[in-house]
């Protein structure tokens, strides 16, 4: 059993929320109504502060709710395994492998396996080749521009020189000799 059916995955019970998350769920809506101008981040900071200030008796209520939810989850999970005739160790392995595969496929993932590393290296080599070709092309274009500028500069200098007829050139030379 390397695969678990989609039906079984969809029917799998969800893990319970911890005590803080239960508190957050109870508190969020009221706090949001009272502080409509606050962002979600600011509200979360406020809820966290409220949780920190909450006395142990009130926290105990949420811890008991969490314990009840955990027991219910364990019962539901065992029933789920039985219903779909699944082995717990294989399910855990499947879920772990699935989680790793999602991480690998996630863009910007920092965890790299050997297989994905080889693919990434191949992609990097391709990108380097493309970049190298772009650089060569840019360099060539730059050289062509410089040649055009040099040619235009040379042409401009020649145009700016006063045109002297051959008779005047002879006269200048003779004047220099004297």
VEXMIZA-990982 format. One line per 10 residues: their letters; for each residue z, x, y of N, C-alpha, C. Coordinates in steps of 0.1 Angstrom, whole numbers. Example, Ala and Ser with C-alpha at 12.3 -4.5 7.8 and 13.67 -1.06 7.14 Angstrom:
2
AS = 78/132/-57/78/123/-45/78/132/-33; 71/128/-22/71/137/-11/79/129/0;
//
This chain:
178
XXXXXXXXXX = 0/8/-12/0/0/0/0/9/12; -12/13/17/-12/20/29/-14/12/41; -19/0/39/-21/-10/50/-12/-22/49; -9/-28/60/-2/-40/60/-11/-50/67; -12/-62/61/-21/-72/66/-17/-76/81; -28/-80/88/-25/-85/102/-16/-97/102; -17/-105/92/-8/-117/91/7/-112/90; 9/-102/82/23/-97/80/28/-90/93; 19/-83/99/23/-76/112/26/-86/123; 18/-97/124/20/-107/134/33/-115/131;
XXXXXXXXXX = 37/-116/118/49/-124/114/62/-115/115; 60/-102/117/71/-93/116/81/-96/127; 94/-98/124/104/-101/134/106/-90/145; 108/-93/157/110/-84/168/124/-79/168; 126/-66/172/140/-61/173/147/-68/185; 160/-69/184/167/-76/195/169/-67/207; 171/-73/218/173/-66/231/188/-61/231; 190/-49/236/203/-44/237/212/-52/247; 225/-49/248/234/-57/257/229/-56/272; 225/-45/276/221/-44/290/208/-52/293;
XXXXXXXXXX = 199/-52/284/187/-60/286/190/-75/285; 200/-79/277/204/-93/277/210/-97/291; 218/-88/296/224/-90/309/213/-91/320; 204/-82/319/193/-82/329/185/-95/328; 182/-100/316/175/-112/315/183/-124/322; 196/-124/320/204/-135/326/205/-133/341; 204/-121/346/207/-119/360/194/-119/369; 183/-115/363/171/-112/371/166/-124/380; 165/-136/373/159/-147/381/168/-151/393; 181/-151/391/190/-155/402/189/-144/413;
XXXXXXXXXX = 189/-132/409/188/-121/419/175/-121/427; 164/-125/419/151/-125/425/150/-136/436; 157/-148/433/157/-159/442/164/-155/455; 175/-148/454/183/-144/465/177/-133/473; 169/-125/467/163/-113/473/148/-113/471; 141/-123/476/127/-124/474/119/-113/481; 124/-106/491/117/-96/497/118/-82/490; 126/-81/479/128/-69/472/117/-67/461; 114/-55/459/104/-51/448/112/-52/435; 104/-51/424/110/-51/411/118/-39/408;
XXXXXXXXXX = 114/-28/414/122/-15/412/135/-17/419; 135/-22/431/148/-24/439/157/-34/431; 151/-45/426/159/-55/418/165/-48/406; 157/-40/399/162/-33/387/174/-24/391; 173/-17/402/183/-8/407/196/-16/409; 194/-28/416/206/-37/419/212/-42/406; 204/-46/396/209/-51/383/217/-40/376; 211/-28/377/218/-16/370/232/-14/377; 232/-15/390/245/-13/397/255/-24/393; 250/-36/392/258/-48/388/264/-45/374;
XXXXXXXXXX = 255/-40/365/260/-37/351/271/-27/351; 269/-17/359/279/-6/360/292/-11/365; 292/-21/374/304/-27/380/310/-38/371; 303/-42/361/308/-53/353/320/-49/345; 330/-57/344/342/-53/337/339/-55/322; 348/-48/314/346/-47/299/345/-60/292; 353/-70/297/354/-83/290/340/-90/291; 334/-89/303/321/-95/305/310/-88/297; 311/-74/297/302/-66/289/303/-70/274; 315/-72/270/318/-75/256/310/-88/251;
XXXXXXXXXX = 309/-97/260/301/-110/257/287/-106/254; 281/-97/262/267/-93/259/266/-84/247; 276/-76/244/277/-68/232/278/-76/220; 285/-87/220/287/-97/209/273/-104/207; 267/-108/218/254/-114/216/244/-105/210; 244/-92/214/236/-82/208/239/-80/193; 252/-80/189/255/-78/175/250/-90/167; 252/-102/172/247/-114/165/232/-113/163; 225/-110/174/210/-109/174/206/-98/163; 213/-87/163/210/-76/153/212/-81/139;
XXXXXXXXXX = 223/-88/136/225/-94/123/214/-104/119; 210/-112/129/199/-122/126/186/-114/124; 184/-103/131/171/-95/129/171/-89/115; 183/-84/111/183/-78/97/180/-88/87; 185/-100/88/183/-111/79/168/-115/79; 163/-116/91/148/-120/92/139/-109/87; 143/-97/89/135/-85/85/135/-85/69; 146/-87/63/147/-87/48/139/-98/43; 139/-110/49/131/-121/45/116/-119/47; 113/-112/57/99/-108/60/94/-99/49;
XXXXXXXXXX = 102/-89/46/98/-79/35/95/-87/22; 105/-96/19/104/-103/7/91/-112/7; 90/-119/18/78/-129/19/65/-122/16; 63/-110/22/50/-104/21/50/-93/11; 61/-92/3/62/-83/-8/59/-69/-4; 67/-64/6/65/-51/12/77/-42/9; 74/-29/8/85/-19/5/89/-14/19; 102/-14/22/107/-10/35/103/4/39; 104/14/30/101/28/33/86/29/37; 77/22/29/63/22/32/60/16/46;
XXXXXXXXXX = 67/5/49/66/-2/62/69/8/73; 81/14/71/85/24/82/75/35/84; 70/40/72/59/51/73/47/45/80; 43/33/76/31/27/83/33/25/98; 44/20/102/47/18/116/48/31/123; 54/41/117/55/55/124/41/61/125; 32/60/115/19/65/116/11/57/126; 13/44/127/5/36/136/9/40/150; 22/42/153/27/46/166/21/59/170; 21/69/161/15/82/164/0/81/167;
XXXXXXXXXX = -7/72/159/-21/70/162/-24/65/176; -15/55/180/-17/49/193/-14/60/204; -4/69/202/-1/79/211/-13/89/212; -19/92/201/-31/101/201/-42/96/208; -44/83/207/-56/76/213/-53/73/228; -41/74/232/-37/71/246/-43/82/255; -49/78/266/-54/88/275/-42/95/282; -43/108/283/-33/116/290/-21/119/281; -23/116/268/-12/119/258/-10/134/257; 3/138/258/6/152/258/8/157/243;
XXXXXXXXXX = 11/148/234/12/152/220/-1/154/214; -4/165/208/-17/168/203/-16/172/188; -25/166/180/-25/170/166/-36/180/164; -37/186/153/-47/196/150/-61/190/152; -63/178/146/-76/172/146/-80/168/160; -71/162/168/-74/159/181/-76/171/190; -68/182/187/-69/194/194/-84/200/193; -89/200/180/-103/204/178/-113/196/186; -111/183/186/-119/174/194/-118/177/208; -106/179/213/-104/182/227/-110/195/231;
XXXXXXXXXX = -109/206/222/-115/219/225/-130/217/225; -136/209/217/-150/207/217/-154/200/230; -146/190/234/-149/183/247/-147/193/258; -137/202/258/-135/212/268/-147/221/269; -152/226/257/-164/235/257/-176/228/264; -178/215/260/-189/208/266/-187/207/281; -175/203/285/-173/202/300/-175/216/307; -171/227/300/-173/240/306/-188/243/307; -195/240/297/-210/242/297/-216/234/309; -212/222/310/-218/213/320/-214/219/334;
XXXXXXXXXX = -201/223/336/-197/228/348/-204/241/351; -207/249/341/-214/262/343/-228/259/348; -235/249/342/-248/246/346/-248/240/360; -238/232/363/-237/227/377/-236/239/387; -227/248/383/-225/260/392/-238/268/394; -245/270/383/-258/278/384/-267/270/393; -268/257/391/-277/249/399/-273/249/414; -260/248/417/-256/249/430/-259/262/437; -257/273/429/-260/286/434/-274/288/437; -283/283/428/-297/284/430/-301/276/443;
XXXXXXXXXX = -296/264/445/-298/256/456/-294/263/469; -282/270/468/-277/277/480/-286/289/483; -291/296/473/-300/307/476/-313/302/482; -318/291/477/-330/285/483/-328/282/497; -317/276/500/-313/272/514/-313/284/523; -306/295/518/-305/307/526/-319/313/528; -328/313/518/-341/318/520/-349/310/530; -347/297/530/-354/289/540/-348/292/554; -335/293/555/-329/297/568/-334/310/573; -334/320/564/-339/333/568/-354/333/573;
XXXXXXXXXX = -362/325/565/-376/324/569/-377/317/583; -369/307/584/-370/300/597/-365/308/609; -355/316/606/-349/325/616/-360/336/620; -366/341/610/-377/351/612/-388/345/620; -392/333/616/-403/326/623/-399/324/638; -387/320/640/-382/317/653/-382/329/662; -378/340/656/-378/353/664/-392/357/668; -401/355/658/-415/359/662/-421/349/672; -417/337/672/-422/328/682/-415/331/696; -403/335/695/-396/338/708/-401/351/715;
XXXXXXXXXX = -407/360/707/-412/372/713/-424/369/722; -424/374/734/-435/371/742/-448/377/736; -458/370/737/-470/375/731/-477/384/741; -480/395/736/-486/405/745/-500/408/740; -510/408/749/-523/411/744/-525/426/742; -535/430/734/-536/444/730/-538/453/742; -544/449/753/-546/457/765/-532/460/771; -523/450/771/-510/452/777/-502/462/768; -504/461/755/-497/470/746/-501/484/748; -513/487/750/-518/500/753/-512/506/766;
XXXXXXXX = -512/497/776/-506/501/789/-491/505/787; -484/497/779/-470/500/777/-468/513/771; -476/516/760/-475/529/753/-478/540/762; -488/539/770/-492/550/779/-481/552/790; -475/541/794/-464/543/804/-452/550/798; -450/547/785/-438/554/778/-441/569/777; -453/572/774/-457/586/773/-455/594/786; -457/588/796/-457/595/809/-443/597/813;
//
